């Protein structure tokens, strides 16, 4: 292709487009739609390695949810409790 590096293929633009969408934080369903894949499985099989690892943020979300439940339960248990002088 004129103006592009030697050996550059039109299909390379598709991969570049996919990498831009993923780097922008779009989820697999949006990337699948934009690439016109029939299934998200195709998208994940091809580009799954490009999606950021969400393990740490998933752990943090669960920890925050559990902490909020614990804090909420503690405040319910202590409300209305009268302590002896």
trRosetta pair geometry for C-beta under 8 A, 3 or more apart (Angstrom, degrees):
i j d omega theta_ij theta_ji phi_ij phi_ji
1 4 4.4 26 83 29 104 126
1 8 5.8 -74 37 91 107 105
1 9 7.8 129 -14 -132 114 18
1 10 6.8 123 -59 -69 136 73
4 8 4.0 -103 140 70 121 152
5 8 4.7 107 64 -40 75 117
8 12 5.5 -99 -163 43 74 152
9 12 4.9 119 61 -14 72 97
10 13 5.9 -42 -174 17 48 113
10 14 7.7 49 136 -17 66 97
11 14 5.3 -41 -163 25 52 118
11 15 6.9 50 144 -15 71 98
12 15 5.6 -51 -153 37 41 111
12 16 6.2 44 148 -21 69 105
13 16 5.4 -53 -146 37 34 114
13 17 6.2 40 152 -23 66 104
14 17 5.6 -51 -149 34 30 114
14 18 6.5 31 151 -18 62 104
14 35 6.9 89 -172 -133 101 97
15 18 5.6 -51 -149 36 33 113
15 19 6.4 33 153 -20 65 105
16 19 5.7 -55 -149 36 31 110
16 20 6.6 34 151 -21 64 103
17 20 5.8 -54 -152 32 31 112
17 21 6.7 30 152 -17 64 104
17 34 7.4 -145 147 138 114 120
17 35 7.6 151 102 -89 114 86
18 21 5.8 -56 -152 35 33 111
18 22 6.3 27 155 -15 67 108
18 31 6.1 72 -145 -163 81 112
18 34 7.9 164 -98 93 64 114
18 35 5.9 26 -88 -76 105 129
18 43 7.9 -171 -142 -147 124 90
18 46 7.7 -48 180 115 168 116
18 47 5.3 -124 158 -93 132 149
18 50 7.4 110 132 60 99 163
19 22 5.8 -55 -144 41 33 109
19 23 6.0 34 157 -20 67 109
19 47 7.6 -154 -76 -139 61 118
19 50 5.9 -119 -116 -151 75 150
20 23 5.8 -56 -142 39 27 110
20 24 6.3 28 156 -21 62 108
21 24 5.8 -60 -153 35 28 112
21 26 4.7 -52 175 43 85 135
21 30 6.9 -159 -177 113 123 102
21 31 4.9 146 116 -103 137 89
21 34 6.0 177 -92 59 157 155
22 25 7.9 70 174 -53 33 15
22 26 6.7 -86 -90 54 31 84
22 31 6.1 30 -67 -91 80 144
22 47 6.3 -156 -58 164 147 126
22 50 4.7 62 120 125 164 116
22 51 5.8 -108 -155 -85 117 60
23 50 7.8 -67 -52 170 72 109
26 30 4.3 -98 177 81 115 135
26 31 5.7 138 106 -51 114 85
27 30 5.5 96 60 11 68 100
27 31 7.2 -134 106 -2 34 93
28 31 5.6 -56 -143 42 36 111
28 32 5.9 44 155 -26 68 105
28 40 5.1 78 138 -156 115 113
28 43 5.6 147 -167 106 92 133
28 44 6.0 9 -143 -67 142 92
28 51 6.9 -27 -68 -84 97 145
29 32 5.6 -50 -146 33 29 115
29 33 6.5 30 154 -19 61 105
29 40 6.2 -39 -89 -90 58 127
30 33 5.7 -55 -151 35 32 112
30 34 6.3 27 155 -16 66 108
31 34 5.9 -58 -146 40 31 108
31 35 6.1 16 160 -6 67 112
31 43 5.5 131 106 -162 105 139
31 47 6.8 -114 152 80 147 152
32 35 6.2 -68 -145 46 24 100
32 37 4.7 -84 -153 55 76 110
32 39 7.2 -79 -151 128 133 21
32 40 4.7 -72 -69 -95 152 67
32 42 7.4 111 -129 65 98 92
32 43 4.3 -100 -86 -31 83 148
33 36 7.3 22 180 -76 32 42
35 43 6.3 141 51 -101 140 102
37 40 7.1 115 97 -86 127 27
37 42 4.2 -165 -166 80 125 125
37 43 4.9 -167 34 -51 162 89
38 42 6.4 79 48 -5 74 143
39 42 5.0 109 67 -4 81 95
39 43 7.6 -147 105 3 52 85
40 43 5.2 -52 -154 39 48 116
40 44 6.0 44 150 -18 75 105
41 44 5.8 -56 -144 42 30 107
41 45 6.0 32 156 -21 65 108
42 45 5.8 -55 -143 36 26 111
42 46 6.3 13 160 -8 62 112
43 46 6.2 -70 -150 43 25 101
43 47 5.8 -38 177 38 66 110
43 48 7.8 113 123 -57 61 72
44 47 6.9 -77 -115 62 21 69
44 48 4.2 50 -174 -74 66 107
44 51 7.9 -29 -123 -5 77 137
45 48 6.5 25 -74 -14 12 117
47 50 4.8 -44 -177 28 82 120
47 51 7.1 89 131 -31 86 87
48 51 6.0 -46 -159 16 43 110
51 54 8.0 -36 146 -22 103 102
53 56 7.2 65 117 4 98 90
54 57 5.1 -61 -163 50 71 109
54 58 5.5 79 135 -31 88 101
55 58 5.7 -60 -148 35 28 112
55 59 6.4 27 156 -19 65 104
56 59 5.7 -51 -149 35 33 111
56 60 6.4 32 153 -18 65 106
57 60 5.5 -51 -145 38 35 113
57 61 6.3 40 153 -24 65 103
58 61 5.7 -52 -147 33 31 112
58 62 6.6 28 155 -15 64 105
59 62 6.0 -58 -151 38 31 108
59 63 6.2 30 153 -19 66 109
60 63 5.6 -55 -145 39 31 113
60 64 6.2 32 156 -20 65 107
61 64 5.8 -54 -147 36 29 110
61 65 6.4 28 155 -18 63 107
62 65 5.8 -55 -146 37 31 111
62 66 6.2 27 157 -15 65 108
63 66 5.9 -57 -146 40 28 108
63 67 6.1 29 155 -20 64 109
64 67 5.6 -54 -143 37 29 112
64 68 6.3 32 156 -21 64 105
65 68 5.8 -54 -149 34 29 112
65 69 6.6 29 153 -18 63 104
66 69 5.7 -53 -149 35 34 111
66 70 6.3 34 153 -19 66 106
67 70 5.7 -54 -147 37 32 112
67 71 6.2 32 154 -18 66 106
68 71 5.8 -53 -144 38 30 110
68 72 6.1 31 155 -19 64 109
69 72 5.7 -57 -146 39 29 112
69 73 6.1 28 156 -18 65 108
70 73 5.8 -55 -144 38 28 110
70 74 6.3 31 155 -21 63 107
71 74 5.7 -54 -148 35 29 113
71 75 6.5 25 156 -17 64 105
72 75 6.0 -57 -150 35 29 106
72 76 6.5 28 153 -18 64 107
73 76 5.8 -55 -148 36 32 111
73 77 6.4 31 155 -19 65 107
74 77 5.9 -57 -149 36 30 110
74 78 6.3 11 160 -7 65 113
75 78 6.1 -64 -142 44 30 100
75 79 6.3 42 158 -38 66 102
76 79 6.1 -45 -145 17 29 113
77 81 7.5 16 145 -39 59 133
78 81 5.5 -77 -158 18 47 127
